[in-house]
Amino acid sequence: MGSIFIIGGGLAGCEAAWQASRLGAEVTLYEMRPLKTTPAHHTDLLAELVCSNSLRATSLSNAVGLLKEEMKMADSLIMQCAEKSAVPAGGALAVDRTHFAELMTESISENPRIKLLREEVVQIPEHRPLIIATGPLSSDALSGSLASLTGEEYLSFYDAVAPLVSVDSINTKLVFRQSRYDKGAADYLNAPLNEEEYKLFWENLVSAEVNDPKAFERGLFFEGCLPVEVMARRGFDTLRYGPLKPVGLIDPRTGKEPYAVVQLRQDDTLGTTYNLVGFQTQLKWSEQKRVFRMIPGLDNAEFLRFGVMHKNTFLNGPMLLQPTLQMKRAPEIICAGQITGVEGYVESAASGLIAGINSAYLAQGKEPLIPPQESAHGALCWYVATSVSLDFQPMNVNFGLFPPLSKKLPKRHRIKAIADRALSSWSQFIAKLE
């Protein structure tokens, strides 16, 4: 079997390396950090989570929960490390981001079939098979090389990160601990706002200074990760139906549902750090401190990390990629991660899983496999390769991407039927792997 080169030690690149090695391939994995870093990274660890610490819902009634279940069936490294580094998060899977990245780095570094090279790749190598998993923050040099190869311009949008606060600086007299609808343990801290408090907060948020007004004006944001101030500018009640929605939460001081609620989620294993859920932002740091301290309980908040904004780049998948994630013009090159047009940690890792399998098949001289469209992995791969939208945009996994069932069912039964069909088709797919 031939060897495989992988550029990028993020979630997709690491999962690809792991899956290829499981199938007997020798892998060389390139990661430019710490020699060269990006605006969003803070460590030299592999698979660093640069935005939220949440891998989102675990239930099979949620498409991302189904995707994670499929990954576990395929012995995903990301899922193994996530479960070992999990922190309380109600019905979601959230991790201690440092512990998670340490586990990932250790697993990759100790794998005898994976050679980790800490150096920057500035041009597309001649080696084949090749996986490009450079992520949304690909270096300018490599981006130029890839653009020359594809003949297509990159598409781009702006992504933002939520701030972190020290739990010791939160006024616990003004917040309460509860998960929405009391699902699971009471893993979230909730800061309730009455109508007057919300109005004052909203007025200050929409008028606060941002770091990049030009990006704000162009509106180049991913809908699934909008800056909180962008959402606020869409209308007075937008946040109350989004990240600040109070439904399913009861303030123990009043016995009633609050007017609005800011939720804080544990960000590390020790429970010393919390992130403001849905508060990804591009506000200036001084403005973050001023405006977010208006939230009840955060009046003396110590910010351990301020929210930041960074540019994401991705390929025009329908023009350039096959459902195997191979490039149409260069089929021995496979793309994986957010650069393909999938959005989210889990989706990026899942694309890496498919890329790893198919690169190993190429290295063996075999035809790569197309994941079944009925599976969550297949639904994602078919979306990035065959979307007919005139304005191709990154997409989280969702049940709208799956093929329709042969007969109509009520929603609750329909989702279960789609999930059952997905797991059955995926089970048959992974049973074929050699």
C-alpha positions in Angstrom: 0.0 0.0 0.0 1.2 3.5 -0.8 1.6 6.3 1.6 -0.8 9.3 2.1 0.0 13.0 2.7 -2.4 15.0 4.8 -2.1 18.8 5.1 -3.7 20.1 8.3 -3.8 18.8 11.8 -7.3 20.0 12.7 -10.3 17.8 13.4 -10.7 16.7 9.8 -7.0 16.0 9.2 -6.6 14.1 12.4 -9.7 12.0 11.8 -8.6 11.3 8.2 -5.1 10.2 9.4 -6.7 8.0 12.1 -9.1 6.3 9.6 -6.5 5.8 6.9 -4.0 4.3 9.5 -6.8 1.9 10.7 -7.0 0.6 7.1 -3.2 0.0 7.0 -2.0 3.1 5.3 1.2 4.9 6.2 0.3 8.6 6.8 2.4 11.8 6.9 0.4 14.6 8.6 1.6 18.2 8.2 0.7 20.8 10.8 2.2 24.3 10.5 1.7 25.3 14.2 3.6 26.3 16.2 6.0 27.5 13.5 3.1 29.5 12.0 -0.2 30.2 13.8 -3.5 31.7 12.9 -5.6 34.5 14.4 -8.0 32.0 16.0 -5.5 29.4 17.5 -3.9 29.7 20.9 -1.9 26.5 21.3 0.3 24.1 19.3 -2.1 21.2 20.0 -3.7 19.2 17.2 -7.5 19.5 16.7 -7.7 22.7 18.8 -11.3 23.8 19.1 -11.2 27.5 18.3 -14.9 28.5 18.7 -17.3 26.8 21.1 -16.5 23.7 23.3 -19.7 22.0 22.3 -20.1 19.2 19.8 -23.8 19.8 20.1 -26.8 17.5 20.6 -26.5 13.8 21.5 -30.0 12.6 20.7 -30.7 10.6 17.6 -33.7 12.9 17.0 -31.1 15.6 16.1 -29.2 15.2 12.9 -25.8 16.0 14.5 -26.5 13.4 17.2 -27.1 10.9 14.4 -23.9 11.9 12.7 -22.0 11.4 16.0 -23.5 7.9 16.4 -22.4 7.0 12.9 -18.9 8.2 13.7 -18.8 6.1 16.9 -19.8 3.0 14.8 -16.7 3.7 12.6 -14.3 4.0 15.7 -13.9 7.7 15.3 -10.9 9.2 17.1 -12.7 12.5 17.6 -15.6 10.7 19.3 -13.3 8.7 21.5 -11.4 11.7 22.7 -14.6 13.8 23.1 -16.2 11.3 25.4 -13.0 11.0 27.5 -12.8 14.8 27.9 -16.6 15.5 28.3 -17.9 18.1 30.6 -21.5 18.5 31.8 -23.7 20.0 29.1 -27.3 18.6 29.5 -28.4 17.0 26.3 -25.3 18.0 24.5 -21.7 16.7 24.2 -19.3 19.4 25.4 -15.6 19.0 26.1 -12.7 20.4 28.1 -11.1 21.9 25.0 -7.5 21.6 26.3 -7.9 18.0 27.5 -9.6 17.1 24.3 -6.8 18.5 22.1 -4.1 16.9 24.4 -5.8 13.5 23.9 -6.0 14.0 20.2 -2.3 15.1 20.0 -1.2 12.1 22.0 -3.2 9.6 20.0 -1.9 10.9 16.7 1.7 11.3 17.9 1.8 7.7 19.3 0.3 6.0 16.3 3.1 4.1 14.6 1.5 4.5 11.1 1.3 8.3 11.4 4.3 10.6 11.0 3.6 14.1 12.3 5.6 16.9 10.7 5.5 20.4 12.2 6.1 22.5 9.1 4.2 24.8 6.8 3.2 23.5 3.4 3.1 26.5 1.0 2.4 24.7 -2.3 0.2 21.7 -3.1 2.6 18.7 -3.0 3.1 16.4 -6.0 2.5 13.4 -3.7 -0.6 11.3 -4.2 -3.0 10.4 -2.6 -3.2 13.8 -0.9 -5.8 15.1 1.6 -6.2 18.9 1.9 -7.7 19.6 5.3 -6.3 23.0 5.9 -9.4 24.4 7.4 -11.1 27.8 7.1 -7.9 29.6 8.0 -5.6 28.3 5.3 -2.4 30.3 4.9 -2.3 32.8 2.0 0.5 30.9 0.2 -1.4 27.6 0.3 -4.6 29.2 -0.6 -3.0 30.7 -3.7 -1.6 27.3 -4.7 -5.0 25.7 -4.2 -6.8 28.4 -6.2 -4.3 27.9 -9.1 -5.1 24.1 -9.0 -8.8 24.5 -8.9 -9.2 27.4 -11.2 -12.0 28.6 -8.9 -12.0 31.5 -6.4 -12.5 30.7 -2.8 -15.7 31.6 -1.2 -15.6 33.2 2.2 -17.5 34.4 5.2 -16.7 35.7 8.7 -16.9 33.6 11.8 -16.8 34.7 15.4 -15.9 33.3 18.8 -17.7 33.7 22.1 -16.0 35.1 25.3 -15.0 33.0 28.3 -15.5 34.2 31.9 -14.1 33.0 35.2 -16.8 31.2 37.3 -15.5 32.9 40.5 -16.4 36.3 39.0 -20.1 35.4 38.4 -22.5 36.7 41.0 -24.3 33.4 41.9 -27.0 35.3 43.7 -28.3 36.6 40.4 -28.0 33.4 38.3 -29.6 30.0 38.7 -28.5 26.5 37.6 -30.9 24.6 35.3 -31.0 22.9 31.9 -33.8 23.7 29.5 -36.9 21.7 30.3 -34.9 20.1 33.1 -33.4 17.7 30.5 -30.4 15.9 32.1 -28.5 17.5 34.9 -28.7 21.2 35.7 -25.5 22.0 33.7 -26.1 25.6 32.6 -25.9 28.8 34.6 -28.8 31.1 33.6 -28.8 34.9 33.9 -32.4 36.1 33.7 -33.3 39.5 32.4 -36.6 41.3 32.9 -38.0 43.5 30.1 -36.3 46.7 31.3 -32.9 45.0 31.7 -33.2 43.3 28.3 -34.2 46.6 26.6 -31.1 48.4 28.1 -28.8 45.5 27.1 -30.2 45.4 23.6 -29.9 49.2 23.1 -26.2 49.1 24.1 -25.4 46.0 22.1 -26.8 47.3 18.8 -24.9 50.6 19.2 -21.6 49.1 20.4 -18.4 49.5 18.4 -17.2 46.6 16.3 -13.7 45.6 15.2 -14.4 45.4 11.4 -17.2 47.6 10.3 -16.6 46.7 6.6 -17.3 43.0 7.3 -20.3 44.0 9.3 -21.6 46.1 6.4 -21.0 43.4 3.8 -22.9 40.9 5.9 -20.6 38.0 5.1 -21.5 35.8 8.1 -22.5 32.2 8.4 -26.2 32.0 9.5 -25.4 29.2 12.0 -22.8 31.3 13.9 -23.8 34.9 13.6 -22.2 37.5 15.9 -24.7 38.3 18.7 -24.7 42.0 17.7 -25.6 41.1 14.1 -28.6 39.1 15.4 -29.6 41.9 17.7 -29.7 44.4 14.8 -32.3 42.3 13.0 -34.9 43.2 15.6 -35.7 43.9 19.2 -37.0 40.3 19.8 -34.6 38.4 17.6 -32.3 37.4 20.6 -35.3 36.4 22.7 -36.2 33.8 20.0 -32.6 32.8 19.6 -29.7 32.5 22.1 -31.6 34.4 24.8 -34.8 32.5 24.5 -36.3 31.8 28.0 -38.6 28.8 27.1 -38.1 25.8 29.3 -36.4 27.8 32.1 -38.0 28.9 35.4 -36.4 31.5 37.6 -36.6 30.1 41.1 -36.8 33.6 42.6 -40.0 34.3 40.8 -41.3 30.9 39.9 -41.9 32.2 36.4 -40.3 32.1 33.0 -38.0 35.1 32.6 -38.4 37.7 29.8 -35.0 36.6 28.4 -32.1 34.4 29.6 -28.4 34.4 28.9 -27.0 30.9 29.3 -23.4 30.1 30.4 -21.9 26.6 29.7 -19.0 25.0 31.5 -15.9 25.1 29.3 -13.4 23.0 31.2 -13.3 19.8 33.3 -12.8 21.6 36.6 -15.7 24.0 36.1 -13.6 27.1 36.5 -14.4 28.6 33.1 -17.8 29.3 31.4 -18.6 30.5 27.9 -21.5 32.7 27.0 -23.7 30.5 24.8 -24.5 32.1 21.5 -22.4 35.2 22.2 -19.9 34.9 19.4 -19.0 38.5 18.7 -16.8 41.0 16.8 -17.2 43.8 19.3 -14.1 45.7 20.4 -12.8 44.2 23.7 -13.5 47.3 25.7 -17.1 47.2 24.4 -17.5 43.5 25.3 -16.5 44.2 28.8 -18.9 47.2 29.0 -21.9 45.6 27.4 -21.7 42.1 28.6 -21.2 43.3 32.2 -24.8 44.6 31.9 -26.0 41.0 32.1 -27.3 40.2 35.6 -24.6 38.3 37.5 -21.8 39.4 35.2 -21.4 42.9 36.5 -17.9 42.0 37.8 -17.1 39.3 35.2 -13.5 38.5 34.7 -13.0 37.8 30.9 -10.4 35.0 30.4 -10.9 35.3 26.6 -12.7 37.9 24.6 -14.7 37.1 21.6 -12.9 37.5 18.3 -13.8 37.4 14.6 -11.9 35.6 11.8 -12.3 34.9 8.2 -13.3 31.5 6.9 -12.6 30.2 3.4 -14.2 27.3 1.6 -14.4 25.8 -1.8 -17.2 25.9 -4.3 -17.9 22.2 -3.6 -20.6 21.6 -6.3 -18.2 22.9 -8.9 -15.1 21.1 -7.6 -15.9 18.0 -5.6 -17.4 14.5 -6.0 -19.5 12.8 -3.3 -16.3 10.9 -2.4 -14.8 14.3 -1.6 -12.3 13.8 -4.4 -11.5 16.8 -6.6 -13.2 16.4 -10.0 -10.1 17.8 -11.8 -7.6 15.9 -9.7 -9.2 12.8 -8.3 -6.2 11.7 -6.3 -6.6 14.8 -4.2 -9.3 14.6 -1.5 -10.6 17.6 0.5 -11.9 17.4 4.0 -13.2 19.7 6.8 -14.7 23.2 6.6 -12.8 23.9 3.4 -15.3 21.6 1.7 -18.3 23.7 2.7 -19.4 21.7 5.7 -19.9 23.7 8.9 -19.3 22.7 12.4 -16.8 20.6 14.4 -18.6 17.3 14.0 -19.3 17.8 10.3 -15.7 18.7 9.7 -14.5 15.5 11.5 -17.1 13.4 9.7 -15.8 14.6 6.3 -12.3 13.7 7.5 -13.5 10.2 8.3 -14.7 9.8 4.7 -11.5 11.3 3.3 -9.4 9.0 5.4 -11.2 5.9 4.2 -11.1 7.0 0.6 -7.5 8.0 0.6 -6.6 4.5 2.0 -8.6 3.0 -0.9 -6.7 5.1 -3.4 -3.4 4.1 -1.8 -4.4 0.5 -2.3 -5.4 1.1 -6.0 -9.1 0.7 -5.2 -12.1 2.8 -6.2 -13.1 5.2 -3.4 -16.4 4.6 -1.8 -19.5 6.9 -2.0 -21.1 7.0 1.4 -24.8 6.1 1.2 -26.9 9.2 0.7 -29.4 7.9 3.4 -26.7 8.2 6.1 -25.7 11.4 7.8 -22.2 11.2 6.4 -23.6 10.6 2.9 -26.2 13.5 3.2 -23.3 15.9 4.0 -21.1 14.6 1.2 -23.9 14.8 -1.4 -24.7 18.3 -0.2 -21.2 19.7 -0.8 -20.8 17.9 -4.1 -24.3 18.3 -5.7 -26.0 21.3 -4.1 -27.9 23.2 -6.8 -28.1 26.5 -4.9 -26.8 29.5 -6.9 -25.2 30.8 -3.7 -23.4 27.8 -2.2 -22.9 28.3 1.5 -21.5 26.2 4.4 -24.1 23.8 5.9 -24.5 22.0 9.2 -26.0 18.5 9.0 -29.8 18.6 9.2 -32.6 16.3 8.3 -33.5 18.5 5.3 -30.4 17.1 3.5 -31.6 13.5 3.7 -33.6 11.8 0.9 -37.3 11.7 1.6 -38.9 8.6 2.9 -41.1 6.5 0.6 -44.2 7.3 2.6 -45.4 10.2 4.7 -45.3 10.0 8.5 -45.9 12.4 11.4 -42.8 14.4 12.2 -41.8 12.4 15.3 -42.1 9.1 13.5 -40.5 10.5 10.4 -37.3 11.6 12.2 -37.0 8.2 13.8 -37.5 6.4 10.5 -34.9 8.6 8.8 -32.5 7.9 11.7 -33.1 4.1 11.6 -32.6 4.1 7.8 -29.4 6.1 8.2 -27.9 3.8 10.8 -28.8 0.7 8.8 -27.3 2.0 5.6 -24.2 3.2 7.5 -23.8 -0.1 9.2 -23.7 -1.8 5.7 -21.2 0.8 4.5 -18.7 0.3 7.2 -19.1 -3.5 7.1 -17.5 -3.3 3.6 -14.4 -1.6 4.7 -11.2 -3.6 4.4 
